[in-house]
Amino acid sequence: MKYPLFHLKQGSTPLLVSMPHVGTHIPDGLRTRLVPRAMETEDTDWFLDRLYAFVEDLGASLIVPTHSRYVVDLNRPSENTPMYAGQNNTELCPTRFFTGEPLYLPGQAPDETEIRERVATFWTPYHHNLQQELARIQARHGHAVLFDAHSIKSELPWLFDGELPHMNLGTVNGASCDPGLAQRVKAVFEAEPRYSHVLNGRFKGGHITRRYGRPAEHLHAVQLEMCWRAYMEEDRPFRWSDERAAAVTPVLRSMIEAMIHWTPDAR
């Protein structure tokens, strides 16, 4: 039986939720080329599909991949240009962990031909279906909102200095969505002081936010890079925390509801 690439569930509201880094599956042929540590898929956006399980009840569409970002990073451009120039970045087909160490055994990293094959097999179908779902939503509602959900360890010196705020919102410096939508989302976190937040800080929005956020065409995109400490244990074995998840879920629900109920003519 063929392993599915992603799961897409269509909703009834203007919102599509994308979780491009929750997958953990690594094909057998790739496993033998990676260092043993890679089998833990430590750079996964852990448990986000569980944390955001409520979005389907709210009527949002949802697209969730099955394969690990170690196979191909769905939130990088297919031409493999760096997302954040001048800073350490992981690639379209990552060759390093977020801590900077090599992901592959010596001589086993993919060449350009293999990278193109992975793009065709994994990256292109995800983006095709994401784009088609946005088009369906826009045709029905007149506009579409894309929420790109991510999570990350609070401290990763190879990628950034110091400790990140709990909630890192990105709108590509205001280019990916209407300012009114950005303000509504930001206001959710301003009303909840126990979670620190920033808009367009270290993480301003990855390829998905940049590619599909086109406010002039009534397509709006917002990214949230949430620190693991908001809902789980940050050290191995990366356990879910019932207490932390229960505390943050109402805040995330308010954010999702704000996106669903926002309209382009809202003031």
C-alpha beads as a LAMMPS data file, in Angstrom:
LAMMPS data file: protein, C-alpha beads

267 atoms
266 bonds

1 atom types
1 bond types

-500.0 500.0 xlo xhi
-500.0 500.0 ylo yhi
-500.0 500.0 zlo zhi

Masses

1 110.0

Atoms # bond

1 1 1 0.000 0.000 0.000
2 1 1 1.329 3.425 -0.982
3 1 1 2.096 5.728 1.945
4 1 1 -0.092 8.884 1.707
5 1 1 1.716 12.182 1.195
6 1 1 -0.755 14.338 3.129
7 1 1 -4.289 14.549 4.437
8 1 1 -6.627 17.298 3.238
9 1 1 -9.959 17.985 4.886
10 1 1 -12.189 20.620 3.354
11 1 1 -14.059 22.980 5.648
12 1 1 -16.852 25.488 5.307
13 1 1 -15.167 28.746 6.373
14 1 1 -12.677 31.103 4.664
15 1 1 -9.752 29.604 6.620
16 1 1 -7.211 26.966 5.543
17 1 1 -4.745 25.704 8.165
18 1 1 -1.441 24.303 6.917
19 1 1 1.013 22.375 9.130
20 1 1 3.932 21.647 6.799
21 1 1 6.341 20.261 9.420
22 1 1 4.274 17.820 11.500
23 1 1 5.140 14.732 9.437
24 1 1 7.567 12.157 10.844
25 1 1 7.682 9.438 8.156
26 1 1 11.080 8.753 6.588
27 1 1 11.095 6.292 3.657
28 1 1 13.137 3.123 4.174
29 1 1 15.585 3.960 1.387
30 1 1 16.524 7.224 3.065
31 1 1 16.843 5.875 6.594
32 1 1 20.072 4.004 5.849
33 1 1 21.739 7.232 4.653
34 1 1 20.948 9.354 7.691
35 1 1 22.816 9.401 10.985
36 1 1 21.025 7.319 13.652
37 1 1 19.984 10.436 15.550
38 1 1 17.805 11.474 12.601
39 1 1 15.360 8.654 13.328
40 1 1 14.045 10.712 16.263
41 1 1 13.021 13.465 13.796
42 1 1 13.824 16.010 16.496
43 1 1 13.114 19.022 14.267
44 1 1 9.453 18.076 13.824
45 1 1 6.729 20.575 14.731
46 1 1 5.588 18.186 17.429
47 1 1 1.915 17.453 18.163
48 1 1 0.496 20.445 16.272
49 1 1 -2.190 18.330 14.627
50 1 1 -3.263 17.263 18.139
51 1 1 -3.030 20.768 19.556
52 1 1 -5.074 22.305 16.732
53 1 1 -7.557 19.421 16.479
54 1 1 -10.367 21.874 17.244
55 1 1 -9.987 23.726 13.927
56 1 1 -12.101 21.169 12.093
57 1 1 -14.950 21.701 14.556
58 1 1 -14.737 25.421 13.772
59 1 1 -15.123 24.714 10.051
60 1 1 -11.573 25.403 8.874
61 1 1 -9.962 23.417 6.090
62 1 1 -6.828 21.521 7.060
63 1 1 -3.834 20.165 5.131
64 1 1 -1.289 18.031 6.988
65 1 1 1.684 16.162 5.455
66 1 1 2.882 12.758 6.587
67 1 1 6.578 12.839 5.658
68 1 1 9.341 14.400 7.703
69 1 1 10.878 17.719 6.746
70 1 1 14.125 15.721 6.482
71 1 1 12.755 14.340 3.189
72 1 1 11.867 17.761 1.809
73 1 1 10.949 21.016 3.512
74 1 1 7.538 22.100 2.260
75 1 1 8.095 25.594 3.634
76 1 1 11.146 26.317 1.462
77 1 1 11.078 27.539 -2.147
78 1 1 11.574 24.778 -4.697
79 1 1 14.584 26.617 -6.106
80 1 1 16.246 26.300 -2.668
81 1 1 16.991 29.995 -2.079
82 1 1 17.651 30.896 1.602
83 1 1 14.606 32.100 3.540
84 1 1 16.622 34.419 5.787
85 1 1 19.655 35.836 4.011
86 1 1 22.744 36.314 6.141
87 1 1 21.626 33.818 8.796
88 1 1 21.973 30.072 9.186
89 1 1 19.187 28.296 7.315
90 1 1 18.195 24.700 6.670
91 1 1 17.749 23.838 3.017
92 1 1 14.955 22.531 0.811
93 1 1 16.337 19.048 1.484
94 1 1 18.012 19.652 4.846
95 1 1 21.551 18.419 5.398
96 1 1 21.834 19.632 9.007
97 1 1 19.856 19.450 12.214
98 1 1 18.632 22.700 13.743
99 1 1 21.664 22.435 16.009
100 1 1 24.000 22.554 13.005
101 1 1 25.338 18.975 12.997
102 1 1 25.250 16.870 9.793
103 1 1 22.038 14.970 9.127
104 1 1 23.573 12.536 6.618
105 1 1 26.311 9.977 6.845
106 1 1 29.476 11.008 4.931
107 1 1 28.898 11.109 1.176
108 1 1 25.164 10.371 1.457
109 1 1 23.616 13.844 1.070
110 1 1 21.274 14.216 -1.941
111 1 1 22.611 15.619 -5.204
112 1 1 20.695 18.053 -7.402
113 1 1 19.012 15.284 -9.392
114 1 1 17.668 13.652 -6.242
115 1 1 16.514 16.996 -4.861
116 1 1 14.512 17.617 -8.059
117 1 1 12.975 14.159 -7.727
118 1 1 11.930 14.839 -4.134
119 1 1 10.389 18.144 -5.186
120 1 1 8.342 16.385 -7.872
121 1 1 7.293 13.529 -5.569
122 1 1 6.586 15.333 -2.280
123 1 1 6.745 19.131 -2.566
124 1 1 4.741 19.742 -5.731
125 1 1 1.642 17.665 -4.782
126 1 1 1.368 19.393 -1.392
127 1 1 1.569 22.847 -2.918
128 1 1 -0.769 21.966 -5.766
129 1 1 -3.455 20.828 -3.351
130 1 1 -2.871 23.765 -1.002
131 1 1 -3.288 26.175 -3.900
132 1 1 -6.385 24.380 -5.169
133 1 1 -8.007 24.510 -1.740
134 1 1 -7.294 28.226 -1.428
135 1 1 -8.894 28.742 -4.843
136 1 1 -11.958 26.763 -3.767
137 1 1 -12.281 28.789 -0.565
138 1 1 -11.871 32.091 -2.377
139 1 1 -14.448 31.148 -4.994
140 1 1 -16.936 30.394 -2.221
141 1 1 -16.242 33.273 0.168
142 1 1 -14.646 35.996 -1.953
143 1 1 -11.428 35.799 0.059
144 1 1 -9.265 33.161 1.715
145 1 1 -7.101 33.183 4.826
146 1 1 -4.162 30.793 5.129
147 1 1 -2.773 30.061 8.581
148 1 1 0.614 28.356 8.510
149 1 1 1.165 26.664 11.878
150 1 1 4.657 25.908 13.177
151 1 1 6.450 25.205 16.433
152 1 1 10.076 25.169 17.520
153 1 1 12.377 24.740 20.481
154 1 1 12.786 27.982 22.441
155 1 1 16.579 28.082 22.174
156 1 1 18.562 27.004 19.096
157 1 1 21.846 28.951 18.987
158 1 1 22.714 27.762 15.463
159 1 1 19.547 29.419 14.136
160 1 1 19.010 32.412 16.419
161 1 1 20.344 34.172 19.506
162 1 1 18.755 33.877 22.944
163 1 1 15.276 32.616 23.748
164 1 1 12.334 33.185 21.431
165 1 1 9.031 34.641 22.658
166 1 1 6.282 32.060 23.117
167 1 1 4.427 33.283 20.018
168 1 1 6.219 34.496 16.885
169 1 1 3.766 35.877 14.348
170 1 1 4.866 36.503 10.772
171 1 1 3.224 38.486 7.997
172 1 1 6.371 39.143 5.937
173 1 1 6.610 42.635 7.413
174 1 1 2.982 43.296 6.562
175 1 1 3.111 42.076 2.954
176 1 1 1.212 38.791 3.303
177 1 1 -2.110 39.938 4.769
178 1 1 -4.390 42.894 5.381
179 1 1 -3.149 44.981 8.340
180 1 1 -6.556 44.629 9.985
181 1 1 -6.229 40.860 10.055
182 1 1 -2.717 41.069 11.485
183 1 1 -3.933 43.394 14.208
184 1 1 -6.823 41.113 15.135
185 1 1 -4.489 38.166 15.529
186 1 1 -1.928 40.194 17.453
187 1 1 -4.666 41.485 19.765
188 1 1 -5.421 37.926 20.879
189 1 1 -1.928 37.616 22.347
190 1 1 -1.889 41.161 23.690
191 1 1 -4.886 40.166 25.816
192 1 1 -3.069 37.112 27.235
193 1 1 0.033 38.320 29.165
194 1 1 1.342 34.896 30.199
195 1 1 2.508 34.262 26.614
196 1 1 5.154 36.599 25.228
197 1 1 4.723 37.488 21.568
198 1 1 6.246 39.379 18.674
199 1 1 5.086 40.295 15.169
200 1 1 7.671 39.933 12.384
201 1 1 10.610 39.215 14.653
202 1 1 13.137 36.466 13.843
203 1 1 10.459 34.493 11.974
204 1 1 8.599 36.744 9.546
205 1 1 6.969 33.982 7.518
206 1 1 8.393 31.164 5.433
207 1 1 7.855 30.278 1.798
208 1 1 4.198 29.318 2.207
209 1 1 3.304 32.640 3.813
210 1 1 5.345 34.565 1.259
211 1 1 4.054 32.681 -1.763
212 1 1 0.343 32.570 -0.990
213 1 1 -0.156 35.776 0.949
214 1 1 -1.355 38.224 -1.723
215 1 1 -3.756 40.688 -0.084
216 1 1 -4.380 42.589 -3.320
217 1 1 -5.822 39.333 -4.706
218 1 1 -7.879 38.675 -1.535
219 1 1 -5.514 35.945 -0.351
220 1 1 -4.184 36.551 3.161
221 1 1 -1.533 34.508 4.986
222 1 1 -0.301 34.512 8.584
223 1 1 2.386 32.299 10.132
224 1 1 2.758 31.435 13.794
225 1 1 6.013 29.943 15.050
226 1 1 5.107 28.864 18.575
227 1 1 7.712 27.750 21.073
228 1 1 7.394 24.201 22.347
229 1 1 7.420 25.372 25.949
230 1 1 3.892 26.700 25.428
231 1 1 2.428 23.179 25.197
232 1 1 5.061 20.420 25.628
233 1 1 8.362 19.417 27.202
234 1 1 11.308 20.731 25.210
235 1 1 13.812 18.000 26.096
236 1 1 13.865 14.431 24.826
237 1 1 11.691 12.458 24.501
238 1 1 9.588 15.530 23.558
239 1 1 6.518 14.757 25.629
240 1 1 3.121 16.403 25.297
241 1 1 2.087 18.344 28.431
242 1 1 -1.592 18.084 29.312
243 1 1 -1.341 21.074 31.633
244 1 1 0.445 23.387 29.205
245 1 1 -1.685 22.331 26.228
246 1 1 -4.902 22.884 28.170
247 1 1 -3.765 26.390 29.110
248 1 1 -2.755 27.497 25.623
249 1 1 -5.587 25.891 23.633
250 1 1 -8.207 28.573 24.449
251 1 1 -5.772 31.254 23.257
252 1 1 -5.114 29.431 20.005
253 1 1 -8.829 28.875 19.554
254 1 1 -9.442 32.615 19.928
255 1 1 -6.769 33.274 17.298
256 1 1 -8.341 30.803 14.851
257 1 1 -11.801 32.266 15.461
258 1 1 -10.423 35.747 14.786
259 1 1 -9.135 34.577 11.405
260 1 1 -12.374 32.810 10.531
261 1 1 -14.609 35.759 11.377
262 1 1 -12.400 38.476 9.900
263 1 1 -13.576 39.927 6.589
264 1 1 -11.699 42.254 4.216
265 1 1 -14.135 45.095 4.922
266 1 1 -13.821 44.714 8.717
267 1 1 -12.737 47.831 10.600

Bonds

1 1 1 2
2 1 2 3
3 1 3 4
4 1 4 5
5 1 5 6
6 1 6 7
7 1 7 8
8 1 8 9
9 1 9 10
10 1 10 11
11 1 11 12
12 1 12 13
13 1 13 14
14 1 14 15
15 1 15 16
16 1 16 17
17 1 17 18
18 1 18 19
19 1 19 20
20 1 20 21
21 1 21 22
22 1 22 23
23 1 23 24
24 1 24 25
25 1 25 26
26 1 26 27
27 1 27 28
28 1 28 29
29 1 29 30
30 1 30 31
31 1 31 32
32 1 32 33
33 1 33 34
34 1 34 35
35 1 35 36
36 1 36 37
37 1 37 38
38 1 38 39
39 1 39 40
40 1 40 41
41 1 41 42
42 1 42 43
43 1 43 44
44 1 44 45
45 1 45 46
46 1 46 47
47 1 47 48
48 1 48 49
49 1 49 50
50 1 50 51
51 1 51 52
52 1 52 53
53 1 53 54
54 1 54 55
55 1 55 56
56 1 56 57
57 1 57 58
58 1 58 59
59 1 59 60
60 1 60 61
61 1 61 62
62 1 62 63
63 1 63 64
64 1 64 65
65 1 65 66
66 1 66 67
67 1 67 68
68 1 68 69
69 1 69 70
70 1 70 71
71 1 71 72
72 1 72 73
73 1 73 74
74 1 74 75
75 1 75 76
76 1 76 77
77 1 77 78
78 1 78 79
79 1 79 80
80 1 80 81
81 1 81 82
82 1 82 83
83 1 83 84
84 1 84 85
85 1 85 86
86 1 86 87
87 1 87 88
88 1 88 89
89 1 89 90
90 1 90 91
91 1 91 92
92 1 92 93
93 1 93 94
94 1 94 95
95 1 95 96
96 1 96 97
97 1 97 98
98 1 98 99
99 1 99 100
100 1 100 101
101 1 101 102
102 1 102 103
103 1 103 104
104 1 104 105
105 1 105 106
106 1 106 107
107 1 107 108
108 1 108 109
109 1 109 110
110 1 110 111
111 1 111 112
112 1 112 113
113 1 113 114
114 1 114 115
115 1 115 116
116 1 116 117
117 1 117 118
118 1 118 119
119 1 119 120
120 1 120 121
121 1 121 122
122 1 122 123
123 1 123 124
124 1 124 125
125 1 125 126
126 1 126 127
127 1 127 128
128 1 128 129
129 1 129 130
130 1 130 131
131 1 131 132
132 1 132 133
133 1 133 134
134 1 134 135
135 1 135 136
136 1 136 137
137 1 137 138
138 1 138 139
139 1 139 140
140 1 140 141
141 1 141 142
142 1 142 143
143 1 143 144
144 1 144 145
145 1 145 146
146 1 146 147
147 1 147 148
148 1 148 149
149 1 149 150
150 1 150 151
151 1 151 152
152 1 152 153
153 1 153 154
154 1 154 155
155 1 155 156
156 1 156 157
157 1 157 158
158 1 158 159
159 1 159 160
160 1 160 161
161 1 161 162
162 1 162 163
163 1 163 164
164 1 164 165
165 1 165 166
166 1 166 167
167 1 167 168
168 1 168 169
169 1 169 170
170 1 170 171
171 1 171 172
172 1 172 173
173 1 173 174
174 1 174 175
175 1 175 176
176 1 176 177
177 1 177 178
178 1 178 179
179 1 179 180
180 1 180 181
181 1 181 182
182 1 182 183
183 1 183 184
184 1 184 185
185 1 185 186
186 1 186 187
187 1 187 188
188 1 188 189
189 1 189 190
190 1 190 191
191 1 191 192
192 1 192 193
193 1 193 194
194 1 194 195
195 1 195 196
196 1 196 197
197 1 197 198
198 1 198 199
199 1 199 200
200 1 200 201
201 1 201 202
202 1 202 203
203 1 203 204
204 1 204 205
205 1 205 206
206 1 206 207
207 1 207 208
208 1 208 209
209 1 209 210
210 1 210 211
211 1 211 212
212 1 212 213
213 1 213 214
214 1 214 215
215 1 215 216
216 1 216 217
217 1 217 218
218 1 218 219
219 1 219 220
220 1 220 221
221 1 221 222
222 1 222 223
223 1 223 224
224 1 224 225
225 1 225 226
226 1 226 227
227 1 227 228
228 1 228 229
229 1 229 230
230 1 230 231
231 1 231 232
232 1 232 233
233 1 233 234
234 1 234 235
235 1 235 236
236 1 236 237
237 1 237 238
238 1 238 239
239 1 239 240
240 1 240 241
241 1 241 242
242 1 242 243
243 1 243 244
244 1 244 245
245 1 245 246
246 1 246 247
247 1 247 248
248 1 248 249
249 1 249 250
250 1 250 251
251 1 251 252
252 1 252 253
253 1 253 254
254 1 254 255
255 1 255 256
256 1 256 257
257 1 257 258
258 1 258 259
259 1 259 260
260 1 260 261
261 1 261 262
262 1 262 263
263 1 263 264
264 1 264 265
265 1 265 266
266 1 266 267
